[in-house]
Amino acid sequence: MKVTKVIIRGKVNKGSLLAFASAILDNGFVVNELRIIRTQDGRLTVQYPKSPHCRDESQYLYRPINEETRRLIEQAVINEYQ
């Protein structure tokens, strides 16, 4: 899998939230509403949207299911943000 495009949408700088982003995978699938967050230790990370219909805090609309894919998307999004 390859991240073929990243679009940074709305830099907001509200608390730890810095911006929203979208990532296009393999020119065929878009992942919207990614959040670029600054952690308490100062590093940047990407959070995925959670379902508004579920009370379970771990119920994401979509997310990587392995570390390699998570790293791939996170690096592409953060590189484009910086």
Buried (B, 14 or more C-beta within 10 A) or exposed (E): EEBEEBBBEEEEEEEEBBBBBBBBBEEEEEBBBBBBBBEEEEEBBBBBBBEEEEEEEEEBBEBBEEEEBBEBBBEBBBEBBE
